[in-house]
Each structure stands twice: as C-alpha cells, then as structure tokens.
Amino acid sequence: MGLATLVGFDSAANLAEEAKDPYRSIPRAIVGSVVAAGALGLVFLITVTIAIDSIPKVTDSDSPIAAIIHDQLGSVTERVFLAGITLAFFGAGTAVMTACSRLVFAMSRDSRFPAHQLMRRVNPRTHTPIPATLMTFVVGVVLMVALPGSALLKLIVASTILPAIIYSSTIILYLVVRKQLGRKEGAFNLGRLELPVAISALVWVVCALFVLTVPRDALVPDLIVVGLIVAGGLFFLGLLIFHPEALETEPVSQALDPPGE
C-alpha cells in the first residue's frame, strides 16, 4: 500500500512537455491522483482491517491482504483480487517506465546524463525518446531477473524512500524561493491555500520518511538510498569539475509534441 499510495502521483509532471495546456492539466492530474489514491486507499485499509479474524494469523502471513480476503470471501475471490492487483501494477509499471524515460531524456537534453548524446534522441515519427525508453525498460528487466525476491523487495522499498526525500527537498526549495517565482496567467493556482498546503505536505512527507526509514528491517533500503545519493553526488561533482558548462545554463525545452501537432 505504501508503494502504491505514497509515490508515483508526480509521474504526470514528467510528461508535461507532451500534454495539452500543461500549466492546468498537469497540476489537476497530480491533485486528482493524490485525492483518489488517498480516499480509495483509506477505504480499502479500513475494510480489510475490520475483516481481520485473527491478528496473529494475518501478521505471520507473507501476504496479509490476500489471507484476509481468502478467509472472508474464499479462494476464488482471492485469485480474482490478485489478478486485478497484477494488472494494476503492470499499468502502474508502464506509467512509471514512461515517466522515468522522460526524466532520462530531459537530463540528456541538458547534457546532464551519461551517454546524453544517445539518450536525447527523439524519434521523428513517434515523437518519443526511444533510446531513453529502451534503457529504462532494460534496466528494470535486468534488476527483476538478476535479483532474488528478497533483494528486489528491498530495492522496491528503497524506491519508495528516495522519492519521499526528493519531495521534501522540492517543497523546502519551493518555500525558500516561492516569492521569487513568476506566475503564469490562467495556470493552476492554490491561491491563499498555497502556503498551508506546502507546509502540510512537508509535514506529511517527513512523517512518511520516518515510517519508511525507522523500522529495523528498513536498514538495507536505507543503505541503498544513501548509496544512490552518494553516487548522484559524485556524478554531480564530476559534472562540476569536468563539464561545468552543463550546469551553467538553464534547461532548454525541447517539446515532445504529440504526433500530428
């Protein structure tokens, strides 16, 4: 549930260059995603919690939700439920892969990613960054095949922690410079709720980080996140020393226009 509801709602932002009226549609998509995931997730958690017959039995199960559904509704309903989850995660994985490919493309477009000359290429027919998409797909498949189940689960947990750190950093940076930011006429705007929402979001993300990082079994994911941050810091240092020009210019938008536009 944490993986499904705490991260991923920002994926729409990574597709902003391909969206129509992104200053309005993208924020609405993000807000709608958060509201829908929060409301449906809360209803689901309350429902399954009420349905628990034996807490020790559920706690000892490798798949607590499936065990609850099996006890209450039988094996057929359990299998249908698991099939639905499989399809949902496949769709979510496809969306995340698309969003990651756009991140790779954007960084490569600004010469801030390894092999950027290849990863910045856009197919003239589909108007999509095919090399970046293939790289994201191949890395995901290799990790799934090469890592055993327990190690892959640790990596998935780490992939929940790292975005929370990015979210908190983004909110803090926004709070520091928000008075210097320009406003686009007709764009999505929270108005007077802007500051309260930002502060509430920061408090929420900090609480989420606490829940994700404090448990004893989160040590390995925590170390993975620290390692990724160190690797990213070293890469940034390399850019700063050997290619400072890549960091001295503002990113230039190279829109991925939808076909036919």
QUISUL-V832940 format. One record per pair of residues at least 4 apart in sequence whose ideal C-beta (glycine too) atoms are under 7 Angstrom apart, sorted by the first residue. I is the first residue (numbers start at 1). GAP is how many residues later the second one is. Records with the same first field share a line. If there is no record, write none. Layout:
I->GAP ; GAP
//
This chain:
1->4 ; 40 ; 44
2->4 ; 158 ; 210
3->4 ; 153 ; 157
5->32 ; 33 ; 36
6->154 ; 158 ; 202
7->153 ; 156
8->84 ; 88
9->21 ; 24 ; 25 ; 28
10->20
11->84 ; 85 ; 88
12->14 ; 17 ; 18
13->13 ; 17
14->85 ; 88 ; 89
15->4 ; 84 ; 87
16->6 ; 10
17->236 ; 238 ; 239
18->238 ; 240
19->6 ; 7
20->5
21->4
22->4
23->161 ; 164 ; 165
24->4 ; 163 ; 164
25->4
26->4
27->4 ; 161
28->4 ; 160
29->4
30->4
31->4
32->4
33->4
34->4
35->4
36->4
37->4
38->4
39->4
40->4
41->4
42->4
43->4
44->4
45->4
46->4
47->4
48->17 ; 20
51->17 ; 21
52->6 ; 16
53->18
54->4
55->4
56->4
57->4 ; 10
58->6 ; 9 ; 10
61->6
63->4
64->4
65->4
66->4 ; 12 ; 16
67->4
68->4
69->4 ; 8 ; 9 ; 12
70->4 ; 5 ; 8
73->4 ; 5
74->4
75->4
76->4
77->4
78->4
79->4
80->4
81->4
82->4
83->4
84->4
85->4
86->4
87->4
88->4
89->4
90->4
91->4
92->4
93->4
94->4
95->4
96->4
97->4 ; 39 ; 40 ; 43
98->4
99->4
100->4 ; 36
101->4 ; 28 ; 31 ; 32 ; 35
102->4
103->4
104->4 ; 9 ; 15 ; 28 ; 31 ; 32
105->4 ; 14 ; 15 ; 24 ; 27
106->4
107->5 ; 6
108->5 ; 8 ; 11 ; 12 ; 24
109->11 ; 145
110->136 ; 141
111->5 ; 132 ; 135
112->127 ; 134
113->6
115->4
116->4
118->13
119->12 ; 13 ; 16
121->8 ; 10
122->5 ; 6 ; 7 ; 134
123->4 ; 5 ; 7
126->133
127->129 ; 130 ; 131 ; 132
128->5 ; 128
129->4
130->4
131->4
132->4
133->4
134->4
135->4
136->4
137->4
138->4
139->4
140->4
141->4
142->4
143->4 ; 9 ; 12
144->8
147->4 ; 5 ; 8
148->4
149->4
150->4
151->4
152->4
153->4
154->4 ; 66 ; 67 ; 70
155->4 ; 69
157->4 ; 61 ; 64
158->4 ; 63 ; 66 ; 67
160->4 ; 52
161->4 ; 48 ; 51 ; 52 ; 60 ; 64
162->4 ; 63 ; 66
163->4
164->4 ; 41 ; 44 ; 45 ; 48
165->4 ; 44
166->4
167->4 ; 38
168->4 ; 34 ; 37 ; 38 ; 41
169->4
170->4
171->4 ; 27 ; 30 ; 31 ; 34
172->4 ; 30
173->4
174->4 ; 24
175->23
177->4
190->4 ; 7
193->4
194->4
195->4
196->4
197->4
198->4
199->4
200->4
201->4
202->4
203->4
204->4
205->4
206->4
207->4
208->4
209->4
210->4
212->6
213->5 ; 9
214->4
218->4
219->4
220->4
221->4
222->4
223->4
224->4
225->4
226->4
227->4
228->4
229->4
230->4
231->4
232->4
233->4
234->4
235->4
236->4
237->4
238->4
239->4 ; 7 ; 8
240->4 ; 7
244->4
245->4
257->4
//
